[in-house]
Structure formats: C-alpha cells, structure tokens
Amino acid sequence: MSILAEITTLATTADPTAATFWMPEAASSVSGKIDWIFEFINVICYIFLVLVTVVLVWFAIKYRRRSEDETIVAEGPTHGLALELTWTIIPTGLVVAIFWVGMIGYIDLREAPENSYEVSVTAQQWSWAFAHPDYGVIEGNELHVPLNRPVRLIMGSADVTHSLYVPAFRVKQDVVPGRYSSLWFTAIKPGSYQLYCTEYCGKDHSKMLATVHVLPEDEFQAKMGKMAREYEDLPDADLPTYALTKLYNRCSSCHSLNGEARSGPTFKGLWDRVARGEGGFTNGKSLQDYMGPGGDYELPENYLRESILNPGKVVRENYANVMPSNFASQLKPRQVEALVLMMKNLDRLADEGWIDGDGNVQKPAMPPVNSSASVVTESMEEGG
C-alpha cells in the first residue's frame, strides 16, 4: 500500500503543465493531476511497447528457419511457473495502480467546492447558452468566469446528447436530455480558451464551439455588471450593432450572413424576402398568406419576432424544424427587438464593415488618418 500511497501523493500534488505533444497548456487547478495520470499511463504503454517490440524482433531473428533443410523441433517447454507469475502479478499491480489514481482523480472532479460560482448551461443544436443567475446574464457561445475561483457548470440539453470539453482545463462531461449533469474547475490563468462539443450531435456538430474567457475578479464583476444592463442603456440606433456583435453568435451555426446554405435560411437578404412575402412553408402555405392586414403577422417585423420566439409555428420549405424553442426564456424583449433590427439593417452593417466577405463578424477598420491635414492644422494653430 505504501507504493499506492506514494503514487497518490505524486498524482494529487502535480503542478499544471506546459503545452505538450498531446495537450495544450494547462490552465486549471486540476490539470496537473490529470496530466500526471495521463503521462503515468503513457509511460507504462511506452515501456511495454518497446519491450514487446524488442522481444518480438529478437525472437524472430533467433528462432527463424535458416534453410529449407533445417529440421523443425516441435518439442519445447509447456509450463513455466516463474514466467506465468511474472506476467500475471506485474500487469495486475499496474492495473490496480492505474485504477487507484484514476478513482482518486474522478472523485475529486465529481465534488465541487461549496463556494463554487454556478453557471447554468444549455446545450442545443448547435450552440451553447450560459446563464449567470447571480447577475441575470445569459451568454451565447461565450462564457466569462472569474480567475482563481471554483466554477460549477450545471448542464442540460434541449435536444440530443452533447458533451462539453475544455482541453486547457482538462474537464469533460456528457450533457444528456432529460437530466442534469455537472462539472467544475478553477481557472488559474487569465485568457481565452476553446470549448468543444465532443459528442456527435448532428449535421453541424463541428461548428458547436464556444470560448471561455477567464478574467481577474474585479474585471469579471465589471464585465457581468456591464452585460446585465448594456442592452437596456443602448439607444435604438445602436441595437443592430449590439445584436450582430453580442447575439448573432447564438445563430451563426445555422444562419449565415453571406448567403451560404446552412441548417437554417441565411440572414443575407432575409429582410427583403420577408418584406416581399417570398417563400413557402412545409404546411403548403406561402408567406404572403400570413402577411398584410388581417394576416397572422401583417408586418415583416412581427414575422421575424415570431420566428425567433416560436420557430416551430411555421417552418420554411426545404428546412427541418430544428431551431431551439427556448429563446423566449433566454432573450429579453429588447434583445429580440435588437435581432429584428439587425436583420432589417444587415446591408448597412455590411457596408459599414461589420461583416467581411466570408460572412464573419468583424470590427470595422478605422479610416486612415490624413497626416498632412493634421500638420497643416497644427501649423495654423501655432501661427495664430
């Protein structure tokens, strides 16, 4: 048992590691333990790979048939107690050691500290939603967490099985519909880290990505406070830009900005198509049947709003009813208004440089400074 105790001490006191061939740079308090166990198992595999390969090559050379005339002796040893005990006891001991350190690490990962900061996670095809109950903030495909503070994710799925994985934190957990699962971590390095879905969940599984931003405590508090009220304080003229830069990432896996075909209709030209009443639905009706005085929607804005809050009411032809139906509980009324205004003003946003040719959201480039004009102005000021 002293050997197991020594292995346990080494595993539980290991420091976070730098980037390796197998893993990115570690950025959580548990990553050192995980990496130590991972390398412990790898070293055992390397040793036995070399041992078995060397013995295999040696036997193949030593006992090869040297000529066609050589007589093959079929008789040989049939039992070797020492050999059999060796290849039974040593592998059994190694398996027990691997199980022991793995079990210790597993138990540590299952029990989050009592003072953990909790975040509610909703996985859905093909995006992540992160809710901060303490601040009334919901993020889409981005998660901000405090530095050096335990964070517990309470996760559920709105459709199929997903799996949340942050390589830099060395944590991974399946997210299953109809039940809750959880994981925890303490981020120890500020920065931004990639989050993946590692359970195949349909057509756009590879696009189901998110980014975890680790901020010092004071910056985290300021960020949460700003996010809780930023859309309420914005003037109407800034709502389209807010929706494009802060909300569209929840839509990007299914709706493009450049006309590219995805799981849902592209947003490019959507407002014009809706305003003209173009397109039909799987129920055999056309959009024109719902528009105008006396129609279900009358105005294009009403149709777009209903499509966000109740996407299954009417489904566009050639598309499946796969859009999540929980945006009504995730988006505030002003955020829904911002999304509608974004679609209405998408051409203007593209002209202003907020969208590149590939349909990616970007910050517009600042116009070049006319240095000669500034020099003239300065000289005029100096000259009175």
Secondary structure, DSSP 8 states (H G I E B T S, - for coil): -HHHHHHHHHHHT-------SSS----BTTHHHHHHHHHHHHHHHHHHHHHHHHHHHHHHHHT----TT-----------HHHHHHHHHHHHHHHHHHHHHHHHHHHHHHS--TT-EEEEEEEETTEEEEEETTTTEEEESEEEEETTSEEEEEEEESSS-EEEEEGGGTEEEEE-BTS-EEEEEEB-S-EEEEEEE-S--STTGGG-EEEEEEE-HHHHHHHHHHHHHHHHHS-GGGHHHHIIIIIGGGTTTT--SSS---SS--STTHHHHHHTT--BBTTS-BGGGTBSTTSSSBSHHHHHHHHHH-TTSS-BTT--S-S-S-HHHHS-HHHHHHHHHHHHTHHHHHHTTSB-TTS-B---------HHHHHHHHHHHHT-
